[in-house]
Amino acid sequence: MRDNPSHSEELREYEYHGMSVNGFVMLVFTFLVIPALFIADLVIWGEESPEVSVPVAVVLSILFILGTVGYFVQEPNESRVMIFFGKYVGTFKRVGFYWVNPFITRRKLSLRVRNMDIEPIKVNDRCGNPVMIGMVLVWKIRDTYRAVFDIDTGSTPGGSFNTGALESFVAIQSDAALREVAGHYAYDAPDADAGNSELTLRGGGHEINELLEHKINERLKIAGMEVVEARINNLSYAPEIAAVMLRRQQATAIISAREKIVEGAVSMVRMALKEIDSEKLASFTEAQRAAMVSNLLVVLCSDEPATPVLNTSSN
């Protein structure tokens, strides 16, 4: 299901502009200023005006408790999705030690690049042959809003994001995209078309990887993720037809080699006859010429070394 275009802007990630204070400044306020005021309240009004001292002590105690809750440390390539009573108020990406409103829920997300090795799966190529195909995926989170709110992932008790659910989503969608791409192309080009330029899984290389990357990105963008690179790292026939296809490839290689041998032999025979005629080394009848061509082709095309035969007849 596609996003409603009229709501595309409000679903997009934006930077958090709410209150954020340097954590070290707040440490001074929380652990020095508030305790000092608390002691002063007890000393000044504790005995003389308890009706004033008690409310002030309660307020200072609440401020102290709230002050200890809002601290967090953020490292490079990390972010926190800020949620204030269910409302998204921005994504915090600054690096360092900070204090924010303690009533804001902070969902921690890593923006670092991650690797995923998709185990080989069995699919049928365009010709119906079962093949085993696997890939390596490099991906990262691009839109923190979509990653948190557009897919059901849940979160850990400490407020960190459940990255395992994200990885599961990426694995399932990548598997589906891999099956789709593999089903549209043949494993290898047909034997009959030696000069065929048709794109295949085995010979496609860069083009297949680019198409695979595009297909996966189409599926992951709804969850705010981006594929940096997708590359096929395992490609073979399924075990049940591997032996048959190996013999087929061997036969194709033998036929191709024989074609080259015959082509070269014919060229050499033509050159030999031309040299003999131009140098007038001998004259042949049509029958002798045919026999000579036959003998030369046998010698040049044979797998075994030829055994010379000397003609001692004077005829």
Stockholm file with secondary structure:
# STOCKHOLM 1.0

chainA/1-315         MRDNPSHSEELREYEYHGMSVNGFVMLVFTFLVIPALFIADLVIWGEESPEVSVPVAVVLSILFILGTVGYFVQEPNESRVMIFFGKYVGTFKRVGFYWVNPFITRRKLSLRVRNMDIEPIKVNDRCGNPVMIGMVLVWKIRDTYRAVFDIDTGSTPGGSFNTGALESFVAIQSDAALREVAGHYAYDAPDADAGNSELTLRGGGHEINELLEHKINERLKIAGMEVVEARINNLSYAPEIAAVMLRRQQATAIISAREKIVEGAVSMVRMALKEIDSEKLASFTEAQRAAMVSNLLVVLCSDEPATPVLNTSSN
#=GR chainA/1-315 SS CCCCGGGTTTTSCCBCCSCEEEHHHHHHIIIIIHHHHHHHHHHHHTTTCHHHHHHHHHHHHHHHHHHTTSEEEECTTEEEEEEETTEEEEEECCCEEEEECTTEEEEEEECSCEEEEEEEEEEECTTSCEEEEEEEEEEEECCHHHHHHSSCCCBCTTSBBCHHHHHHHHHHHHHHHHHHHHHTSCSSCCTTCTTCCCCCHHHHTHHHHHHHHHHHHHHHGGGTEEEEEEEEEEEEECHHHHHHHHHHHHHHHHHHHHHHHHHHHHHHHHHHHHHHHHHTCCCCCHHHHHHHHHHHHHHHHCSSCCCCCCCCCCC
#=GC SS_cons         CCCCGGGTTTTSCCBCCSCEEEHHHHHHIIIIIHHHHHHHHHHHHTTTCHHHHHHHHHHHHHHHHHHTTSEEEECTTEEEEEEETTEEEEEECCCEEEEECTTEEEEEEECSCEEEEEEEEEEECTTSCEEEEEEEEEEEECCHHHHHHSSCCCBCTTSBBCHHHHHHHHHHHHHHHHHHHHHTSCSSCCTTCTTCCCCCHHHHTHHHHHHHHHHHHHHHGGGTEEEEEEEEEEEEECHHHHHHHHHHHHHHHHHHHHHHHHHHHHHHHHHHHHHHHHHTCCCCCHHHHHHHHHHHHHHHHCSSCCCCCCCCCCC
//
